């Protein structure tokens, strides 16, 4: 699809997520994006004290206490001629499948790497998900103002670990205390870091190539000699940037910088704007939906309950796949076949929301609702579409949950159903006995859930070990499934959609079922198509 084919409003959209290992500096980078986009006046620091640390993108109490981003939120802001839609992904090592699902709603991902640590396990996991979707990836090597590893070593590690070609967009000059800035390889510019004022944009000095005598005025002789030598090597050994290869996902441009010092961030944003993909076609079961179609379509990729605990509201985050949406429009909710008037859609500037009068393909809007919208739901102007590729994963950890006050058991059921619909956890109701089993992808999720159930519903709960270790969705001919259910009652449960689930203790349980019930499938994922 050529650049010119899209209406200008859609073509200027850039919708992306930031992926990173915990502590690589993702929240700080998000802050600086908002700062340069004019969305906030002063970036809050995650590690700072008191009021200064109310970073704008982390608004849940638990996140503020722990200094981590647990729930993904979306933020929209303008930068130059572009409209950036930044979808924040939970970056904690025990994050939930929220993160995976968030990546279904974006067109590109920004991978943040710590200059001292290189590629870490979590980054690898997230990168794999981007790979499955062929998402173009932009890399930002952060924390160059601290002692960092050799630049070639970092690039090698990315190429080897992630099997992707890396093309340097900028080259760092020194690191740690010696770090003075970067040489911008795409524009032949020198970018100098100002250590005095963290919220000031670094100054750029136009340079005519590496032989320009002006370089010596700003860079100590020893560092300049090293820079010239390294760039000569880089130009010989590393591939030049090729936008087509980047867009198909086989090459990543890398920028170096220090987010906390606001350095290198503007160049990264320029790169996302100039080279990043415009809104892409979205796959549905029936056909592929193109962004320039006139009719409005979109899908729910996240549901966030109780963003404002005073009102029991839920906001469904919708990625618009096509068309020009206007407030008050009536859209068809495909799963229930009912029309829905979208009268108060919101756009997010972190925890601030404002009414969205209009939105275009590529934008992320929030639709407040009382539980009608679930993850995977499609909204259209009448066509029956089911968007594909929104995964639901079998949980890796299962625990049973009980309210410490038995009088509150009924309320607990309601709270759990909310979290299940939000996608924060899987909730299974065993066929035998009372109570619920909660399944999550990472251990931290249990703490998050316990904290949220207490804060949002006033119900103290206890999670206890369960005899089961994993859950599989049961698929197959109706009579076979019924036979399996009747014989194995103690293993059977239903999820919040009413689908049959087989709870297992050992791999042996799974093998036994597959052996005894030929034609039945036990699946570890479920498409969230409604």
C-alpha positions in Angstrom: 0.0 0.0 0.0 1.5 3.3 -0.9 1.8 6.2 1.4 -0.5 8.4 -0.7 -3.4 6.0 -0.5 -4.4 6.9 3.0 -6.4 10.0 3.9 -4.0 12.5 5.5 -5.5 12.2 9.0 -5.0 8.4 9.0 -1.6 8.6 7.3 -0.2 10.8 10.2 -1.1 8.3 12.9 1.6 6.2 14.5 0.4 3.6 16.9 3.1 1.8 18.9 3.9 0.1 22.2 7.1 0.2 24.2 8.5 -3.2 25.2 11.3 -3.7 27.7 12.7 -5.7 30.5 11.8 -4.3 34.0 14.1 -1.4 34.9 15.3 -0.7 31.4 13.7 2.7 31.7 10.4 2.2 29.9 8.3 4.5 32.2 10.9 7.2 32.0 10.9 7.1 28.2 7.1 7.2 28.1 7.2 10.3 30.3 9.7 12.0 28.0 7.6 11.2 24.9 4.7 13.0 26.6 7.0 15.8 27.5 8.2 16.3 23.9 4.7 15.9 22.7 3.7 18.8 24.8 1.3 16.6 26.8 2.9 17.3 30.2 5.1 20.1 31.5 7.5 18.2 33.7 8.2 14.6 33.5 7.8 12.8 36.9 10.6 10.4 37.9 9.7 6.9 38.9 12.4 6.8 41.6 12.0 10.4 42.8 10.4 11.3 46.2 6.9 12.3 47.0 5.0 14.4 44.5 7.7 14.4 41.9 7.2 10.7 41.4 3.6 10.8 40.4 4.5 9.6 36.9 1.6 10.2 34.6 1.4 6.7 33.1 1.2 4.7 36.3 -2.1 5.4 38.1 -3.0 2.3 40.0 -2.1 2.4 43.7 0.0 -0.8 43.6 2.0 0.6 40.7 2.7 3.8 42.5 3.8 1.8 45.6 6.1 -0.5 43.7 7.4 1.8 41.0 6.3 -0.6 38.2 3.7 -0.4 35.4 1.2 -3.1 36.0 -1.8 -2.1 33.9 -1.4 -1.0 30.3 -2.8 2.4 29.5 -3.0 4.3 26.2 -1.9 7.8 25.6 -2.4 10.1 22.5 -0.5 13.2 21.7 0.8 15.2 18.8 4.5 15.4 17.8 5.3 17.6 14.8 2.9 16.7 12.1 2.2 13.2 13.6 -0.4 11.9 16.0 1.3 9.4 18.3 -0.8 6.7 20.0 1.4 5.2 22.6 0.0 2.0 24.2 1.9 1.4 27.5 2.6 -2.3 28.2 3.0 -3.7 31.7 6.8 -4.2 32.0 7.1 -6.3 35.1 8.7 -9.7 34.9 5.5 -11.4 36.1 3.3 -9.3 33.9 0.1 -10.7 32.5 -1.0 -11.6 29.1 -2.3 -8.0 28.9 1.1 -7.3 27.3 0.7 -9.9 24.6 -2.7 -8.6 23.8 -1.6 -5.0 23.7 0.8 -5.9 20.9 -2.2 -6.9 18.7 -3.4 -3.3 18.8 -0.3 -1.6 17.6 1.6 -1.2 14.3 5.1 -1.1 15.6 7.0 -1.7 18.8 9.8 0.3 20.5 12.2 -2.1 22.2 14.1 -0.5 25.1 17.4 -2.0 26.1 19.7 -1.2 29.0 23.1 -0.2 27.8 24.8 -2.1 30.6 22.7 -5.3 30.5 21.9 -5.8 26.8 19.1 -8.2 25.8 17.3 -9.7 28.9 14.9 -12.6 29.2 11.7 -10.6 29.3 12.7 -8.6 26.2 13.3 -11.9 24.4 9.8 -13.1 25.3 8.1 -10.0 24.1 10.3 -9.9 21.0 9.0 -13.4 20.1 5.4 -12.1 20.2 6.3 -9.2 17.9 7.9 -11.7 15.6 4.7 -13.8 15.4 2.9 -10.7 14.2 5.8 -9.4 12.0 5.7 -6.1 13.8 8.4 -3.6 12.8 10.7 -2.9 15.7 12.6 0.2 16.6 15.3 -0.2 19.2 16.4 2.4 21.8 19.5 1.7 23.9 19.0 3.5 27.1 21.2 4.6 30.1 24.2 5.6 28.0 25.0 8.1 30.8 25.9 5.1 33.0 28.8 2.7 32.3 27.6 0.8 29.2 29.0 -2.0 27.2 30.8 -1.7 24.0 28.5 -0.5 21.2 29.5 -3.3 18.8 29.0 -5.8 21.6 25.4 -4.6 22.2 24.5 -4.7 18.5 26.0 -8.1 18.1 24.0 -9.4 21.0 20.7 -8.1 19.5 21.6 -9.6 16.1 22.5 -13.0 17.6 19.8 -13.3 20.3 16.9 -12.0 18.3 18.0 -13.0 14.8 17.3 -9.6 13.3 19.6 -7.2 11.4 20.5 -4.0 13.3 21.3 -0.8 11.6 22.7 2.1 13.8 20.7 5.3 13.4 22.9 7.1 15.8 26.3 6.3 17.4 27.2 7.0 21.0 30.2 9.1 21.9 31.7 7.7 25.1 29.6 6.2 27.9 29.1 6.8 31.6 30.8 10.0 32.8 32.5 10.3 29.5 29.2 10.3 27.5 28.9 13.5 25.6 26.2 12.7 23.1 25.6 10.9 19.8 26.4 11.3 16.2 23.2 11.1 14.1 24.1 8.8 11.2 20.9 9.3 9.3 21.2 13.1 9.2 24.9 13.7 9.7 24.3 15.8 12.9 26.0 16.0 16.2 23.6 15.7 19.2 25.1 17.0 22.5 23.7 16.1 25.9 23.0 18.8 28.4 23.5 17.3 31.9 22.3 20.4 33.7 18.7 20.4 32.8 17.1 17.1 32.4 13.9 18.4 30.9 15.6 20.4 28.1 15.9 19.1 24.6 19.5 18.5 23.6 21.0 20.8 21.1 21.8 19.7 17.6 24.8 20.9 15.6 24.6 20.6 11.8 27.8 18.9 10.7 29.0 18.2 7.2 30.2 14.7 7.6 32.8 13.3 10.0 35.6 15.4 8.6 34.0 18.7 9.6 36.4 20.7 11.7 33.5 21.8 13.9 33.4 18.4 15.5 36.7 19.1 17.3 35.1 22.1 19.1 32.7 19.9 20.9 34.4 16.5 21.3 37.7 15.8 23.1 40.4 14.7 20.6 40.7 11.1 21.9 37.0 10.5 21.7 36.7 12.1 18.3 39.4 9.7 16.9 37.6 6.7 18.4 34.3 7.9 17.0 35.7 8.3 13.5 37.2 4.8 13.6 34.0 3.2 15.1 31.7 4.8 12.5 34.0 3.7 9.7 33.9 0.1 11.0 30.1 0.3 11.5 29.5 1.5 8.0 31.5 -1.4 6.7 30.2 -4.1 9.0 26.6 -3.2 9.6 23.8 -2.9 7.1 22.6 0.6 6.0 19.1 1.4 7.1 16.5 0.1 4.7 12.9 1.2 5.4 11.3 -1.8 3.5 13.2 -4.3 5.5 12.3 -2.5 8.7 8.6 -2.5 7.8 8.6 -6.2 7.1 10.2 -6.9 10.5 13.7 -8.1 9.5 15.7 -5.1 10.4 15.7 -2.8 13.4 17.2 0.7 13.5 18.9 1.5 16.9 19.2 4.9 18.6 21.3 5.5 21.7 20.5 7.8 24.5 19.6 8.5 28.1 15.9 8.9 28.7 16.3 10.4 32.1 18.4 13.1 30.7 15.9 13.6 27.8 18.7 12.7 25.5 18.2 10.8 22.2 14.4 10.7 22.8 13.6 13.4 20.2 15.7 11.6 17.5 13.9 8.3 18.4 10.5 10.1 18.0 11.6 11.6 14.7 12.5 8.1 13.6 9.1 6.6 14.6 7.4 9.5 12.8 9.5 9.5 9.6 10.0 5.8 9.1 7.4 4.1 11.2 4.4 2.4 9.6 1.1 4.2 9.2 -2.1 2.3 10.4 -2.0 -1.2 9.0 -4.8 -3.5 7.6 -6.2 -5.7 10.4 -7.1 -9.4 9.9 -10.7 -10.6 10.5 -12.1 -14.1 10.1 -14.2 -12.9 7.1 -11.6 -10.7 5.3 -8.8 -8.2 5.9 -10.0 -4.7 7.0 -8.1 -1.8 5.4 -7.7 1.5 7.3 -9.0 3.7 4.5 -12.4 2.0 4.3 -15.2 4.4 4.9 -17.1 2.3 7.4 -15.9 2.5 11.0 -14.7 -0.8 12.6 -12.7 -1.6 15.7 -11.9 -4.3 18.2 -11.5 -4.4 22.0 -8.0 -5.5 23.1 -8.2 -4.5 26.7 -10.8 -3.9 29.4 -9.8 -1.9 32.5 -12.2 -2.0 35.4 -12.5 0.6 38.1 -10.2 3.2 36.6 -12.1 5.5 38.9 -13.0 3.5 42.0 -15.8 6.0 42.9 -17.7 4.9 39.8 -17.8 1.2 39.1 -17.0 1.9 35.5 -15.1 -0.2 33.1 -13.4 1.2 30.1 -13.0 -0.9 27.0 -9.9 0.1 25.0 -10.8 -0.1 21.3 -8.3 0.0 18.4 -10.0 1.6 15.4 -9.3 -0.5 12.3 -11.0 1.6 9.7 -13.0 4.7 9.0 -13.6 8.1 10.7 -15.4 7.7 14.0 -17.5 10.6 15.4 -18.9 10.9 18.9 -22.6 9.7 19.2 -22.3 7.2 16.4 -24.3 4.0 16.6 -22.2 0.9 16.1 -23.1 -2.8 16.0 -21.8 -4.8 18.8 -21.1 -8.0 16.7 -21.2 -10.6 19.5 -24.6 -9.6 20.9 -25.9 -8.3 17.5 -27.2 -5.2 19.3 -26.6 -1.6 18.3 -24.6 0.6 20.7 -24.6 4.4 20.8 -21.1 5.5 21.6 -21.9 8.8 23.3 -19.0 9.3 25.6 -15.8 7.9 24.1 -12.6 9.1 25.7 -9.1 9.8 24.6 -6.4 9.3 27.2 -3.5 11.5 28.2 -2.3 9.1 30.8 -4.7 9.2 33.7 -6.4 12.3 32.3 -9.2 11.6 29.9 -11.0 13.9 27.6 -14.1 13.3 25.4 -13.2 12.2 21.9 -15.2 14.2 19.4 -13.7 12.2 16.6 -11.1 9.5 16.0 -9.6 7.8 12.9 -8.3 4.4 12.0 -5.2 3.7 14.1 -6.4 5.6 17.1 -7.2 4.0 20.5 -10.4 5.2 22.2 -11.8 4.2 25.5 -15.5 3.3 25.7 -17.0 3.4 29.2 -19.5 0.6 29.7 -21.1 -1.6 32.3 -19.6 -4.9 31.3 -21.2 -5.3 27.8 -17.8 -5.1 26.0 -15.3 -7.9 26.4 -11.8 -8.5 25.0 -12.0 -9.6 21.4 -15.4 -7.9 20.7 -15.8 -6.2 17.3 -17.7 -2.9 16.7 -18.8 -2.1 13.2 -21.3 -0.1 11.2 -23.4 -3.2 10.6 -21.0 -5.8 9.0 -20.5 -9.0 10.9 -16.7 -9.1 11.5 -14.7 -11.1 13.9 -11.1 -9.8 14.3 -8.5 -12.6 14.7 -5.2 -12.9 16.4 -6.2 -11.8 19.9 -4.9 -14.6 22.0 -5.9 -15.9 25.4 -3.3 -18.1 27.0 -3.7 -21.1 29.3 -2.5 -19.9 32.8 0.7 -21.3 34.1 -0.2 -20.9 37.8 -3.5 -21.9 39.5 -4.6 -21.1 43.0 -8.0 -21.3 44.8 -9.4 -18.2 46.3 -11.6 -17.6 49.3 -13.0 -14.5 51.0 -11.7 -14.4 54.5 -15.3 -13.3 55.5 -17.7 -16.1 54.3 -20.6 -13.5 54.2 -18.8 -11.9 51.3 -18.6 -14.9 49.0 -21.3 -13.7 46.7 -19.5 -10.3 46.3 -16.2 -12.1 45.6 -17.9 -14.0 42.7 -18.8 -10.6 41.1 -15.4 -9.2 41.6 -13.7 -12.3 40.0 -16.0 -12.1 37.0 -15.1 -8.5 36.5 -11.4 -9.4 36.5 -12.0 -12.3 34.2 -13.7 -10.1 31.7 -11.0 -7.5 32.0 -8.5 -10.2 31.1 -6.5 -9.7 34.3 -6.9 -13.4 35.2 -8.7 -16.6 34.3 -11.5 -17.6 36.6 -12.6 -21.2 36.7 -15.7 -22.6 38.5 -15.1 -26.3 39.3 -18.0 -28.7 38.5 -17.7 -30.2 42.0 -17.6 -28.2 45.2 -17.8 -24.5 45.8 -15.3 -21.8 45.4 -13.2 -20.6 42.4 -9.8 -21.4 41.0 -7.9 -18.4 39.6 -5.3 -18.9 36.9 -2.6 -16.3 36.0 0.5 -16.2 33.8 2.9 -14.7 36.4 3.1 -15.0 40.2 2.9 -11.2 40.7 -0.6 -11.3 39.3 -1.9 -12.9 42.5 -0.6 -9.9 44.6 -2.1 -7.5 42.1 -5.5 -9.2 42.2 -5.6 -9.5 46.0 -4.6 -5.8 46.3 -7.3 -4.8 43.8 -10.1 -6.9 45.2 -9.4 -5.4 48.6 -9.1 -1.7 47.4 -11.9 -1.8 44.8 -14.4 -4.1 46.5 -13.4 -4.0 50.1 -13.1 -7.8 50.3 -10.0 -9.3 51.9 -9.1 -12.6 50.2 -6.8 -15.5 50.7 -5.1 -17.3 47.8 -4.3 -20.9 48.5 -2.4 -23.5 46.6 -4.6 -25.6 44.3 -4.1 -29.3 43.5 -4.1 -28.4 39.8 -1.1 -27.1 37.9 -2.6 -26.2 34.5 -5.8 -25.7 32.5 -6.7 -26.7 29.0 -9.8 -25.7 26.9 -11.7 -28.8 25.7 -12.7 -28.8 22.0 -14.2 -31.6 20.0 -17.5 -33.3 19.0 -20.3 -32.6 21.4 -21.0 -36.3 22.4 -17.3 -37.0 23.1 -16.9 -33.8 25.2 -20.0 -34.8 27.2 -18.7 -38.3 27.8 -15.3 -36.8 28.9 -17.1 -34.4 31.3 -19.3 -37.1 32.9 -16.4 -39.5 33.6 -13.9 -36.8 34.8 -16.1 -34.5 36.9 -13.3 -33.8 39.4 -11.2 -32.3 36.6 -13.9 -30.2 34.9 -14.6 -26.5 35.3 -16.0 -23.7 33.2 -14.4 -20.4 32.5 -16.2 -17.0 32.6 -17.5 -17.4 29.1 -19.0 -20.8 30.0 -16.5 -22.8 28.0 -15.5 -26.2 29.3 -12.0 -26.5 30.8 -10.0 -29.5 31.9 -7.9 -28.9 35.0 -4.8 -31.1 35.2 -2.3 -32.1 37.8 0.2 -33.8 35.6 1.1 -34.0 31.9 -0.1 -37.7 32.4 -3.7 -36.4 32.8 -3.5 -34.7 29.4 -2.0 -37.7 27.7 -4.6 -40.0 29.2 -7.5 -37.9 27.9 -6.0 -37.7 24.4 -5.5 -41.4 24.4 -9.0 -42.3 25.7 -11.0 -39.7 23.8 -9.7 -39.7 20.3 -11.0 -36.6 18.5 -11.0 -34.4 21.6 -8.5 -31.5 21.6 -7.0 -29.9 24.8 -5.9 -26.5 23.8 -3.5 -24.1 25.6 -4.9 -21.0 23.8 -8.3 -19.8 22.9 -9.0 -17.2 20.2 -10.8 -14.2 21.8 -13.1 -13.9 18.9 -16.7 -13.3 20.0 
